[in-house]
């Protein structure tokens, strides 16, 4: 059955005699006032609200939350990797709690209720047995929450920049600048969301640290840390390009000489007896990230098995699994290592 979602329209001024939000005020025909005339109950200058409809109350709530989430479709986007890094930095340092982070991260419908500080009015069942419900938030209360989070983020960015300025180690300096960019990126998104919630409150905030300036400094810091990548066992050159991309994602330049940092990778694939109906191979991947000259900073390893109708197919699947290991596992551990450089200084 098609789900209906109705976005609450804006009104120009406060209406006299409005019903109290959340009340099941009945209008003509037995329908609640908030369903027939939502702006009478939830004036736009005080509330953000939306009505959702579904098979049951839970379904209707999800649709109402989805509608509210659409109001936060801002121009500024933060990729999932940066979101997760922001979460780790802020929670592991004790600057914010997990629930406070959730307040500002819209990823799906279920996260919207926490994000938006949402309340629900009473549910209403229409003659067609469809359930309708209104979800709403108070602009001022939610705006104050955002202002607090934004100010705390700005303070954290300033602390990271100060640490970067005082660091004599180029890798530590890069780590602090990278952390500052992650927090600044999320704060930029929060500022954009606050403009939607309350333009007057947004206008009172100082401009804060420039993300573009931080990005420029991070790029300059990375340029002083060229990385040499050497691998064994990748005869078909399938994994090396993926490993290069994982390192380059941190903006480190790749070099064949005069390296400051190194990545030593090893890939192995060998046939095994696993299932008589299929051909199977075992694979293993390991990588060491360190300083040129032999100091190891990070070690990563992963292994698995793959099966196919032919050895060639099993091998192809093994390479796919190893590619995921590099793109997700090794890259994730490299980011965590950088986070540890930052958090370990606290």
N, C-alpha and C positions, 0 to 999 in steps of 0.2 A: 504494500500500500504506500502511496506517495506520501512523504513527510512534508509538512508545510512549516515554514519558518517565516515569521513576520517581523521585520525590523521596526521598532518604534520610531515614529516620525517626530520631527522637532517641532517645538512650539516657540513662539516669540517671547512670551512672558509668563509669569506665575499666574495660574488661574485661581480665582476665588472659589472657595467651597470645594477644593479637591478632596478626594477620598484619601485616607491614610494608606501609604504603600503597604501591601501585604494583606489589606482587608478584602474580604470577599463581598464587596459592594455589588448589589444586583441592579442591573439596568433593565431596559425594556426587553421583554421576551424571555426573561430568566437568565440571560447571559450576564456575566460579571462586567462591571464598569471598565476594568482594565483591559478586557478583551474587545469591547466595542469602541471605547474611547480611551485608549491607553495614555494619551497625553494629559488627560484630566487627572490621572493618578500619579504619573511619573513625568513631571515637567522636565524638558530636556536640559534646562540650565542647572538643574539639581541632580539629575539622574542619567545614567546610561542604562537602557533596558531593552529587552527583546522577549518576544513570545515564541514558545516552541510547542509543537503538536506531535503526538505520537500514539503508539498503541497503548502505552501505560505511562505512569508517572515518570519512571526512570527514562524512558525513551523521550518523553516530552522535555525533561530537564536537559538531556544531552543536546537536543535540537536548539533549545533556548541558549545554552552555553555556546554552541557553534555559532549562533547568530551574533552573540556578543563578541566572540573572537574575531569575527569579520570586521568589526569596528576597529580592531587593532592591526589591520593589514597595512602596516607602515612601509615607507620606502626603504628604510634601513634594514638590512638583513644581516644576521650573524650566523655563520655556518655552525653545524653541530660540533665540529672539532673545537672551535673557539668557545662555544657554550660549555662544553665539558671541561675545558681547561679552566675557564672562569670558575666553574663550580668547585673544582679541586683546589684552586688557589684560595678562594674565599672561605671555604668550609674548613680546609686543613689548617689554615692560619688562625681560625677562630673568629675571623672578621664577621662572618655571617653564618646562619644556621641553614640546614638543608631546606627547611620550610620557607625561609626568607628568599632563598634562591628560586624556589618553585613559584613564588609570587610573581616573578618577572619573566618567566620562560614559557611562552606559548609554543607547544609542539603538537598538541592534539586536543581534541574536544575535552578529554577528561582533565587536562591540566588547567583548563580555563577557569574552573570554579575557584581553584586556589589562587590563580593569577589575579583574577579580577575582584577578589574580595566580595563574591557574589552572595546575594540572598535570594530566596524564592518566595513568591506569594503562594496562596492556596491554589491547589489544582482544581480544574473545572472539567467535567465530562459533558461533552456536547451530545445531542440526540443521536448522532451517528456513532456513539461510543468512542470517539476520539478524545484523548486527554489533552488539555491545554494548560500551560503554566507560564507565568512570567518570571524572568530572572532579572534582577536589577542590582546596581551598585550606586552608592552615594559618591558623587564626584569629589567633594571636599575631603572626606575620610580617606578615600583611595589615593587622592592627590598627595595628602600629607605623608602617606606611606611611601610613595614614590620619591618624594623630596628627600626623605630620610635615607633611603637606599642610594640615591644618586650622590648625596653628599658623602656618604661613607665610601662609595666607590671612588670618588674624586680624591679623598684622603689617601686611599690605598694606592692609586696611581701615582700621586705625589711622592709617597714613601718609596715606591719602586724606582721612580726616576732619580730620587736622591741616592738610593743604593747604587744605581748604575753609574751615577756621576762619581761616586767615591770608590768604585771598584778598580783595582789595578789589573785584574785578570780579565782578558778579553772575552772568555767564554762566560764568566759570571756576569760581566756587563751585558752581554747579549741576552742571557737568561732573564735578567731584570727588565730589560727593554721589551723582550717578548711577552713577559707577564704583564707589563704595563699596557701593552697594546691589547691583550686579551680582555683586561678589565675595562679599558677605554672603549673598546668596541661594544661591549655589552651596555656600558653606560650611555653611549650614543643612542642605542636602541631604546633605553629607558626614557631618555629625554624626548625622543620622538613620540613614545607612548603617552608621556605626561602631557604633551601638547594636545593630544586627543582627549584626555581625561579633563584637563583644566588648563586652558590657555593662560589665564591670569597667574596661576601658580607657576607655570612654566616660565613665564616672563620674569619672575622674580629671581630665578637662579642665575648665578654668575656663569660665564661661558665655560670655565673649567679648562682642563688640559686639552690641547689639540691632538686629536687622534692622528691626523695626517703628519704632524711633526714627529710624533712618536714612531710612526711607520717609517719615516725617512731615517730617523736615528737607528732604528732596528736594522734596516737594510744596510746602512753604513757599517754597523757593528758586525754584521754577518760577513761583509766583504773582507774583513780582516781575519776570517776563519775559513780559508779554503780547505776542502775535504778531498782526500784521495780515497777512491773506492777500489778495492781489489777483491776478486771472487775466484773461487775454484769450483769445479764441477758443473758449471753452467755452459756446457759445450755449445748449446744451441742459442745462447745469448737471449734467453727468454726472461730471466729473472733480473739480470743486471739493470736493464732500463727501469724496471719498477723500483729497484733499490735506489737508483739515482733520483727518481722522482720523490721518493720518501724523504731523502736527505735534502733535496732542493726545496721541498715544501717549507723548510725552516729558513729558506733564503741563503743557505750556505752555498758558495760557488764550488763547483766540481772541478778538480784539477788533476793532472797527471804528475805534477812536480811541485816542489816548494809548498807542501801541504802543512797545515798547522794541526789538522785533525785527520783521523783515518777511520775507515770502516772496512773491516776484514770479514768477508762473507764466505760461506761454504755451503754447497748444495750437493746432496747425494740422493740417488734413486737406484733401487735394486729390486729385481724380481723376488717374489715370495710365494709360498704355497698357502693360500688362504681359503679358497673356495674352488672345488673341482669344476664348477660350471663357468668360472670366469678366470681371466688373467689378472693377477694382482701385483702391485709394486708397493714398496715401502719408501717413504721419502723423509729426509731430515734437512733442516735449515738452521744454520747458526750464524750469528753476526756479533762482532765486537766493535764497539765505538770507543775511540780513545784518542789520546794526544799523539802526535807524531813523535816517534822515539820510543814508544812501547808502553806508555802508561794507559792501562785499560780503565775506562770510565763506566761502561755499560756492556753487559753481556746478555744476549738474547738467543733462545733456542726454541725450536718447535719441531714436531714430527707427526707423521700420520701415514695412512694407507689409502690406496685407491684401487678400484677394480673396474674392469671393462671387458667387453667381448674379445678384444684383442689387446696385446701388450701395448700397441701404439695408443689405443684409446685409454688404457689405464694410466699410461705415462702422461698423456695430455691432461687427464683429470688431476694427476699429482701436481703438475705444473700450475694448474689453476688454484689448487689448494695452497701451494707455496706462495703464489702471488698474493693471495688474501693474507697470508701470514706476514708478508713483508708490508703490504699496504696498511694493514690494521694493527697487527701485533707489534712489529718492530717500530713502526712510526709512533704508536701509542706509548711504548716504553721510552722512546727518545724524548717525547714531550714530558713524560713523567720525570725523567732524569733532570730535565731543565727545571721543572717545578721544584724538585728536591733541592737544587742549587739555591733557589729563591727561598723556599720554606725553611731550609736548614740554617739560614742566617738569622731566623727569628729567635 
